[in-house]
Amino acid sequence: MNKNTLKIFGNTIRFYRNKLGITQEKLAEECGFHRTYIGQIERGERRVDAAELKELAKILKKDVNYFLS
């Protein structure tokens, strides 16, 4: 993934997290991640692997394919 794609992905995660009204801490807790990791994802600083994407999608109530399109 290039930097622009990571930023778009991160913004999408942030949008749906905010839409559900949950904090980074709550999302991290539900996913089993550290809060700072969620922040790094949302800022486009970190890539996620398939298992992490699956967990994020589940908590955000979206299909994994949504994030891949």
ZIZIQUI-V234910 format. One record per pair of residues at least 24 apart in sequence whose ideal C-beta (glycine too) atoms are under 10 Angstrom apart, sorted by sequence separation. I is the first residue (numbers start at 1). GAP is how many residues later the second one is. D is the distance in whole Angstrom. If there is no record, write none. Layout:
BEGIN
i:gap:d
I:GAP:D
I:GAP:D
END
This chain:
BEGIN
i:gap:d
14:24:9
18:24:10
31:24:5
13:25:8
14:25:9
17:25:8
30:25:8
31:25:6
30:26:9
33:26:10
14:27:9
15:27:10
31:27:8
32:27:10
10:28:10
13:28:6
14:28:4
27:28:10
30:28:9
31:28:6
10:29:9
13:29:6
14:29:9
27:29:8
30:29:5
31:29:9
10:30:8
12:30:9
29:30:10
30:30:9
10:31:5
11:31:7
13:31:10
28:31:10
9:32:8
10:32:4
11:32:9
27:32:6
9:33:9
10:33:6
11:33:8
26:33:9
27:33:8
6:34:10
10:34:4
6:35:8
7:35:9
9:35:7
10:35:8
13:35:9
7:36:8
8:36:8
10:36:8
6:37:9
7:37:4
9:37:10
22:37:8
6:38:4
7:38:9
9:38:9
10:38:10
22:38:9
5:39:8
6:39:7
9:39:8
17:39:9
20:39:8
4:40:8
6:40:8
13:40:10
16:40:9
20:40:7
3:41:6
6:41:7
16:41:9
19:41:8
20:41:7
2:42:10
3:42:9
5:42:10
6:42:9
17:42:9
19:42:9
1:43:9
13:43:6
16:43:9
17:43:7
9:44:9
12:44:10
13:44:10
16:44:4
15:45:9
16:45:8
1:46:6
16:46:6
1:47:9
9:47:10
13:47:7
12:48:9
13:49:10
12:50:9
16:50:9
16:51:9
12:54:9
13:54:8
12:55:7
9:58:7
9:59:10
END
